[in-house]
Amino acid sequence: MIEFRGFSFTYWGHSRPALKNINLTIADGEFVLITGPSGSGKSSLCRCLNALIPHFHGGTLSGTVLVDGLDITLHQPREFATRVGMVFQDPENQLVATDVERDIAFGLENLALPRDLIARRVEEALDTLGIAHLRRQPLVGLSGGEKQKAAIAAVLALHPSVLVLDEPTSELDPKSAEEVLSSVARLNEELGITIVLVEHRLDRVVQYADRIVVLRDGSVVADGSPRLVLQSEELPASGVGVPPVSRLVTELGHRGVQVEQVPVTVKEARNILGPLLAAANLKGHRDEPTHRGEELVTVEDLWYRYEQGSPVVRGVSLELRAGQMLAVMGRNASGKTTLVKHFNGLLKPWKGEVRVAGTDTRNATVADLARTVGFVFQNPNDHLFADTVEEEILFTLKHLGIGSAEAQERLERVLERFGLAQYRAHYPRALSGGERQRVALASVIAAQPRVLVLDEPTRGMEYGLKRSLMEFLCEYRREGNAVVLVTHDVETAAAHADRVLLLSEGQTVAEGPTRQVLSEALLFSPQVNRLAQPYLGGQVSGAYMTVEDLLEDLA
């Protein structure tokens, strides 16, 4: 059992407490979902469970936290190693070996377990996460999602009684996320492992949870069954996104449509709304012609391979024009990041050609292309090296030769846009994952490039900030720029992208207008479209991408 009794904690050097008067009990075998906006204390709460707070992250505290009867202030983190397994927000922080198999074995070896037991547990962990094919792969060569699976496998091999997962699906495609969460749910149901899972994207995980705990400003503002919390006002008030099918039913209830209960899955929503949808004579929405401005990026029959390996990108061709927003989607390791790294010259074609504003990237340096193409990496730590957030943002502007007055104006604008003004004097790497992501975004967007490439920009970002970011990006492209989103966030792509490029094993599976591509995709289809498709009479060219789409036709 886990118990928080009037617990408060403030990190050294901070004036505001990270956790305030937390009273929370988690019973053995529960599956608890923790959610809330960035900086609300979710990761801090998790760090208490294995005594990283207060023994590693120092500060002042009051109250008590008991885990399996042990007071975290009286026992060291090593005493919790076999009781509490934790997968951090950034999986790279806990990968220590050279390949996947050795990394999983590392913790077991440190516990001095017998060799045959280590081998069996390594095999079990590989099979549970579906990564047996990666066992001898170097960790440095894995995609972000594969690293996340490897980190989870290393923790599962320890057989903890409590498993703490801090945004475990943030870098996973829909299929991989489903596999990981199903595995975690199976551990909870069959082995009785207590699960504490932090997540912003509730649509992926809410169906597995017994309870939802909502944090805001370090305090618990809601705690109850998923259905109860989803229909409360605390989620939207806290900036947390309600799953689309749940929001749809809630909105219909506000408009006078009698509903039995708020659903947590598409299947439940179909059972509740089936008669209404069948009687509505749905036609679906179709793509409107996209704006076609000047050509900014052209890719022709691009092939690329790393060293002497197999091709990672295979014959991809596309056009990116001013005023467009392109979503690049696909399974983990499908070649998405490799493709977009050609746009700013980080990679050069093995075969084919990439042109940026008419210039062949083979004939331009990364510095030359940086004036046209801004790139926000998947891992925000790749951007962060300055001592403060303010210096981080100003660095790029100074090196592009932007005058101090204009640079200061742009700094203030992006600090305000991304809610970073209060962190301007903070060390960037000490911020939460979502906050670091926003700093990286701000440092690139401040340069105002014509083409903005963002690799998983909404990773670790709450609904409110995500909405604000997408509003900014839509406005940015309307000003004659182009935006490229590499994303697994189907709902964000469905709501905002003009076009979608769907990749598989480095090849183009589909490329075209958003509704056309996502309505025909099984895994990469938004919840509302999956709900409505059976009532469209097979008209896949007519689709619903957002709750607002469907509400309009149900009015």
LOFI-461093 format. One record per residue (C-alpha): residue in three letters; x, y, z. Coordinates in steps of 0.02 Angstrom, whole numbers, plus 32768, in hexadecimal, padded with zeros to 4 digits. Layout:
N
AlaXYZ;...
This chain:
555
Met800080008000;Ile803580B27FDB;Glu8001813E8050;Phe801C81FB8047;Arg7FEB825180EA;Gly7FE9830F80E1;Phe8087830B8079;Ser80D683AA8033;Phe817E83C17FDD;Thr81E084557F99;Tyr827F843E7F32;Trp831B849B7F6A;Gly832485447F16;His826A854A7EEE;Ser81EE85BC7F46;Arg8152855B7F14;Pro813184AC7F57;Ala812D84207ED5;Leu80B183BE7F40;Lys8037840A7FBC;Asn7FDB83AC8045;Ile7FC7830A7FE4;Asn7F53828B8035;Leu7F4881F27FC6;Thr7F3B81377FDF;Ile7F5F80B77F57;Ala7F2E80057F82;Asp7F907F6B7F4E;Gly7F627F347E9E;Glu7F137FD87E67;Phe7F2F80287DBD;Val7F3680E47DDD;Leu7F4481667D54;Ile7F95820B7D88;Thr7F7382A07D18;Gly7F7B835D7D1B;Pro7FD283EE7CC4;Ser809083FB7CB2;Gly80E184307D55;Ser804D83F67DBD;Gly80B7837D7E23;Lys809982D77DC9;Ser815082A77DB6;Ser817782E67E66;Leu80EF82777EAE;Cys813A81E27E51;Arg81E982087E93;Cys81A781F67F43;Leu817681417F25;Asn822A81027F1A;Ala827381847F92;Leu82CC81EA7F0B;Ile827282747F69;Pro82BD82A17FE3;His836282407FD5;Phe8393826D7F22;His832A83097F01;Gly834683737F9A;Gly82CD83EF7FE6;Thr825E8411807A;Leu81CC83A180A5;Ser814383828121;Gly80CB82F38139;Thr80E7823A8117;Val80F381C38084;Leu80EB810880A6;Val81108086801F;Asp80F67FD28053;Gly80FE80108107;Leu81A7806780EE;Asp81B881218111;Ile82158170807D;Thr827381E780F0;Leu82BC81578156;His82EA80DE80CA;Gln836180F58037;Pro832E80DF7F7E;Arg8390803B7F75;Glu83167FEF7FF1;Phe828780127F78;Ala82DF7FC97EDE;Thr82827F247EDE;Arg81E07F6F7F20;Val81C980017EA9;Gly81FE80017DF3;Met81FC80AA7D9C;Val820680D67CE4;Phe8235818D7CD5;Gln81EC820E7C5F;Asp828C820D7BF8;Pro82BD81567BDC;Glu836F81817BA8;Asn839381B37C5D;Gln838980FD7C94;Leu83D9809F7C04;Val848880717C3C;Ala84C87FDF7BD4;Thr84FB7FCD7B1D;Asp846C7F617ADE;Val83BA7F377B12;Glu83DC7E8A7B5D;Arg846C7EC87BC9;Asp84077F5E7C03;Ile83797EEF7C40;Ala83F67E7D7C98;Phe84537F0E7CEC;Gly83DB7F277D7E;Leu83CB7E6B7D9C;Glu84877E577DA0;Asn84947EE17E21;Leu841D7E7D7E8E;Ala84937DE77E7D;Leu840A7D757E3B;Pro843B7CC87DF7;Arg846C7CC67D40;Asp83DF7C517D0A;Leu835E7CBF7D61;Ile83A57D5A7D0C;Ala83997D057C62;Arg82E47CD37C82;Arg82AF7D7F7CBC;Val83057DD47C29;Glu82A87D617BB2;Glu82027D827C0A;Ala821B7E3F7C01;Leu82497E3B7B48;Asp81AF7DD37B20;Thr813A7E3C7B8B;Leu816A7EDC7B30;Gly81777E887A85;Ile822D7EBC7A6A;Ala82847E137A5E;His82C27E4579B1;Leu83207ED779FF;Arg837F7E717A82;Arg842C7E8E7A35;Gln84097F3879E9;Pro84787FC97A25;Leu841280407A8F;Val845980D87A34;Gly840C809C7991;Leu835B808579D3;Ser82CB80FC79B1;Gly8280815E7A42;Gly81EF80E47A51;Glu8261804C7A51;Lys82CB80997ADB;Gln822C80B47B40;Lys81FD7FFC7B2F;Ala82AE7FC77B5F;Ala82A780327BFD;Ile81FF7FE77C2F;Ala82417F377C11;Ala82D87F587C82;Val82657F8C7D10;Leu81E97EFD7CF6;Ala82777E7F7D03;Leu828F7EB17DB9;His81DE7E727DE1;Pro81AD7F097E4B;Ser810C7F087EB0;Val80ED7FBD7E7B;Leu810D7FF87DC9;Val811880B57DAE;Leu811280F27CF9;Asp812C81AA7CD2;Glu80DC81C77C26;Pro810C811B7BE2;Thr80B681317B39;Ser80F081E27B11;Glu816381A47A85;Leu80FE810E7A4C;Asp808F80FA79B4;Pro7FDA80C579D4;Lys7FFC800B79B9;Ser809980087A26;Ala8040806D7AAC;Glu7FB07FF17AAC;Glu802B7F607ABB;Val80897FAF7B4D;Leu7FEC7FE27BAA;Ser7F9B7F387B8F;Ser80387EE77BD5;Val80357F5A7C6C;Ala7F7B7F397C87;Arg7F9C7E7E7C7E;Leu80237E8D7D04;Asn7FA57EEA7D6F;Glu7F177E6E7D54;Glu7F757DC97D57;Leu80077DEC7DCD;Gly7FB67E707E3C;Ile803F7EF17E1D;Thr800B7F9E7E54;Ile801580187DC2;Val802E80D37DD4;Leu802D81207D26;Val804481D77CF7;Glu7FF6820A7C51;His7FB182A37BF7;Arg7F5C82467B68;Leu7ECC81F57BC4;Asp7E7D81AB7B27;Arg7F0A812B7B22;Val7F0780EE7BD5;Val7E65811B7C2F;Gln7E1280747C09;Tyr7E9880187C6D;Ala7E9080827D0B;Asp7E2F80607DAC;Arg7E4381157DE5;Ile7E7681BE7DA2;Val7ED182397E13;Val7EDB82EC7DD0;Leu7F6483607E0F;Arg7F6A841C7DFC;Asp7FEB84927E49;Gly802C84047EB5;Ser7F8383D57F00;Val7F0783497EE0;Val7E6B839A7E94;Ala7E0E82FC7E5D;Asp7E1782457E8D;Gly7D9B81C17E58;Ser7D6381427DD7;Pro7D8D816D7D21;Arg7CD681877CF3;Leu7CB981FA7D88;Val7D5482647D68;Leu7D36826E7CAB;Gln7C8C82BE7CC2;Ser7CCA83387D47;Glu7D0383E87D20;Glu7DAF83CD7D6E;Leu7E0183847CD2;Pro7DDE84157C5B;Ala7DF884927CEA;Ser7EA484457D06;Gly7ED2844D7C4E;Val7EC583907C36;Gly7E7983507B95;Val7DDE82E37BA6;Pro7DDD824F7B2B;Pro7D7B82817A8D;Val7CEF82007AA0;Ser7CD682327B56;Arg7CD182EA7B27;Leu7C5782C77A99;Val7BD982747B0E;Thr7BEF82FD7B91;Glu7BD183847B0D;Leu7B35832A7ACE;Gly7AF683237B81;His7B0F83DF7B91;Arg7AA583F37AF3;Gly7A1383927B3A;Val7A3982E37AF6;Gln7A1882637B7E;Val7AAF81F37B9A;Glu7ABF81607C10;Gln7B74817B7C43;Val7C1881C47C08;Pro7C7881427BA1;Val7D3281207BB3;Thr7D4980BD7B11;Val7D0D80C67A5C;Lys7CAB80257A75;Glu7C4E806C7B0A;Ala7C28810B7AAB;Arg7BE380A57A19;Asn7B7180457A90;Ile7B3380E87ADE;Leu7B21814F7A3E;Gly7AFC80C679BF;Pro7A4280EC79A7;Leu7A6581A8799A;Leu7AEF818F791A;Ala7A89811378B4;Ala79F6818C78AA;Ala7A618224787F;Asn7A8081F677C7;Leu7B38822577D7;Lys7B93825A7738;Gly7C3C82857780;His7CAD83187756;Arg7D24831F76C4;Asp7DCC837376AF;Glu7DCC84247671;Pro7E4F845775F0;Thr7EF284827648;His7F4E8524762C;Arg7FDC850D75B0;Gly805E859575C4;Glu81128597758D;Glu817584F77595;Leu81E484F37630;Val821C843C763C;Thr821F83BB75B1;Val8250830575CC;Glu826982987533;Asp828181DB7540;Leu82E481EB75E3;Trp834581547622;Tyr83B1815376BE;Arg840F80D37725;Tyr848180E277BC;Glu853280A67797;Gln85227FF97746;Gly84787FCD778C;Ser83D47FB27731;Pro837B804B76E9;Val831780A9776C;Val82BF811A76EF;Arg828A80C9764B;Gly8255812F75B4;Val81F381B7760D;Ser81B6824C75A7;Leu815382E275E4;Glu8137839C75D1;Leu8127841A765E;Arg80E284C47632;Ala80CB8568768F;Gly802D856A76F8;Gln802684AE7711;Met8031844477AE;Leu806E8393778C;Ala805F8308780E;Val80E0827D77F9;Met809E81E0784E;Gly80C48127785C;Arg80FC809E78D2;Asn819980B2793B;Ala8238809E78D2;Ser81D780B9782F;Gly8253813F77F5;Lys81F581DD7828;Thr828482367882;Thr830381FC7800;Leu829882487777;Val828382F477C7;Lys833C830077F5;His835A8313773A;Phe82F883B6773B;Asn837F84177798;Gly841583B87757;Leu843A835177F2;Leu843482BC777C;Lys845F82BA76C2;Pro840582487645;Trp845181A07619;Lys83E681A2757C;Gly836A8222753C;Glu836382DB7561;Val8325835575E5;Arg8311840E75BA;Val82EF84997638;Ala82B5853D75EC;Gly82FD85007547;Thr83A984D27590;Asp83E8841F7588;Thr841383F2763D;Arg84B1839A7602;Asn84F4844675D2;Ala84C6849F7675;Thr850384957729;Val8494847B77C0;Ala84B8853077F2;Asp847D856E7747;Leu83DD8508774E;Ala83BB853C7803;Arg838685E877C5;Thr82F785967766;Val82D484F877CA;Gly82BF84F57887;Phe82C9844978D8;Val828684187984;Phe82CD836E79B6;Gln826F82DE7A04;Asn82DA82E97AA2;Pro82D7839C7AE7;Asn837D837D7B3F;Asp83D183827A94;His83AA843D7A90;Leu83D284717B41;Phe847F84AA7B74;Ala846F855D7BB9;Asp8464858B7C71;Thr83B885DB7C67;Val831C85CF7BFC;Glu833586837BC4;Glu83E886637B8A;Glu83AF85C57B30;Ile833386267AC5;Leu83A586BB7AA6;Phe8437864C7A6D;Thr83E7861E79C6;Leu83AF86D179A4;Lys845C871879C3;His84AF869A794F;Leu843386C478C4;Gly8469877978D1;Ile83C587BC7915;Gly83D78864796D;Ser83C9886E7A2A;Ala832788D37A2A;Glu82CC885C79B5;Ala831887C57A0D;Gln82D588047AB4;Glu8229881F7A68;Arg8226876E7A1F;Leu826287297AC7;Glu81D387787B26;Arg8157873D7AA3;Val818886857AAB;Leu819986867B69;Glu80E686C27B72;Arg80A7864E7AE9;Phe80EC85B07B3A;Gly80CC85E07BEF;Leu818585EB7C18;Ala8193869A7C60;Gln819B86587D13;Tyr822C85E57CE2;Arg829786647C83;Ala8322865F7D06;His831785A27D25;Tyr839585217CEB;Pro833C84CC7C57;Arg8372841A7C7D;Ala832984267D2D;Leu827984407CE8;Ser81F783B87CCE;Gly81F083597C2A;Gly815E83C07BE7;Glu81B184637C1B;Arg825684327BC7;Gln81F4840B7B29;Arg81A984B97B2C;Val8254850A7B43;Ala829884AB7AAC;Leu820184E07A45;Ala821385957A7A;Ser82CD859B7A4F;Val82AB8560799C;Ile820885BD797B;Ala8255866279B3;Ala82C2865C7914;Gln8224865C78A7;Pro825F85E07821;Arg81F985CA7780;Val81F0850E77A0;Leu81D784D07851;Val81F684177872;Leu81BC83D4791A;Asp81E48321794E;Glu816082E979CE;Pro813D839D7A07;Thr80AA836E7A78;Arg810A82EA7AD9;Gly80EF830A7B92;Met808083A07B6E;Glu7FD983BA7BC3;Tyr7F3A83DD7B60;Gly7F3584987B83;Leu7FE784B87B4A;Lys7FD284427AB8;Arg7F3A84A37A7E;Ser7F9A85467A91;Leu802D85007A2E;Met7FBF84C279A1;Glu7F6485687997;Phe800E85BB7986;Leu804785407900;Cys7FA68557789C;Glu7FBE861378A4;Tyr807685FB7876;Arg804D859D77D6;Arg7FC5861977A7;Glu8050869C77A3;Gly809D8640770F;Asn810B85C3776A;Ala810685057769;Val80FB84927801;Val812E83DB780A;Leu80F38374789F;Val814182CA78BF;Thr80C182847937;His806881EE7980;Asp7FDF826179C1;Val7F51822F794D;Glu7ED182A87996;Thr7F46833F7982;Ala7F71831078CE;Ala7EBA82F378A4;Ala7E85839C78E8;His7F0E840A789E;Ala7F7383BD780F;Asp7F4983E07758;Arg7FA383477718;Val7FE482A37761;Leu80778238772A;Leu806881887772;Leu810981217772;Ser812C80697790;Glu81DC8020778D;Gly821A80BC7735;Gln819B80B676A8;Thr810381247685;Val806380C876B1;Ala7FF2815D7690;Glu80088216766F;Gly7F7D82937655;Pro7EF782FE76A8;Thr7EE082D97761;Arg7E2D8298775C;Gln7E53822676CA;Val7EED81D7771A;Leu7EB281C977CF;Ser7E02818D77A5;Glu7E4D80F97748;Ala7ECE80D077D0;Leu7E9F80547857;Leu7F1E807D78DF;Phe7F36813478AF;Ser7E7F816578AF;Pro7E3881DF7930;Gln7DBA81A179B0;Val7D2682017968;Asn7D4381B978BA;Arg7D4D810778FE;Leu7CAA8127795A;Ala7C4E816C78C2;Gln7C9380FE7835;Pro7C15806F7848;Tyr7B8880EE782D;Leu7BD2813C778F;Gly7BA380AC771D;Gly7C57808B76EB;Gln7C75813E76B1;Val7D2C814576E8;Ser7D4681E27681;Gly7CCD823776F9;Ala7D15823A77A7;Tyr7D0C828D7852;Met7DB282C7789B;Thr7D7883287935;Val7CEB832E79B4;Glu7CB483D37966;Asp7CA3837F78BB;Leu7C2882FF78FD;Leu7BCA8377796F;Glu7BA983E578D8;Asp7B4F8358787C;Leu7AF4831A7918;Ala7AB083C7793F;
